[in-house]
């Protein structure tokens, strides 16, 4: 079993790449999943000796090349040079993975509302870029190609290279006082931009019937005429035009991933599964079996509080039948895990399942005691 940790570039720079490398190797971790292109964040760093919190808008931590079109990564304003390049140059004892966020980018969405997800009501959901949009597709494939061409990384892991977690909510400080439930959040985030509509229409879908059924259901949930607890699978099965619309966007994503694999040009690609929850990846536009034809592995962030819950989530993904290895991510700290024994039991359970690789979230966010728990679990 291999072990990795996610990390932000400022954590490695503040503590020193060599110091972090030595500490991680000392506890049995020899790989860092480094944030390279990321969404807006405030991160609290409890074991950083200096600055305790970091703010960043949706930014890249490398300087992009000239292959992009109208959309391109926005380098972080706080960088002095290219942070990723300098980190990779100093991390000779660590393997590096590019942890890359795709469609969750409020900075690009606010500046370019024409490329964002559009709710069934016509709202621009500016936190999410729509992967049906040709400009977004070029952005995503350029991003993967750019990172792969640098030869910095052993692999690239893709987060939100899809229809944004299967929900229409993702803004910071969002306010929702209508009980929408999983079904309502999914329906509100079902994109009806011109590109999603056009593609579905070419597949023979009655797009307007699908949109109207979606709006009627949302209005009924708000009015308490349709239970917010209604299972999304059950509701979609009862509305054929919406089922067809969902299938059409799954087809769109399969085509995109073929292009992403070509852009990676041999650099292994992984994709984060399990959102909005394991087994419901279809809500984010994902047909996991077909998508895996263009992937080298998938990674399940199983941020759960017990061995039983983690293994349940892992086995759920395995039952979906991806023809690639399934890696697992764990959160060995608040609010999920609160002691060393629990983490060790979880890691032992994953060993018994022959999981090839476990990643821990997240080096800079975890207090020192959590790093000690990782050490104990690995040993």
Beta strands, then each sheet from edge to edge (+ up, - down):
strand 1: 2-7
strand 2: 31-38
strand 3: 41-44
strand 4: 53-56
strand 5: 59-60
strand 6: 95-101
strand 7: 116-118
strand 8: 124-129
strand 9: 155-159
strand 10: 268-273
strand 11: 297-301
strand 12: 325-330
strand 13: 357-360
sheet 1: 5+ 2- 1- 13- 12- 11- 10- 9- 6-
sheet 2: 3+ 4-
sheet 3: 7+ 8-
end
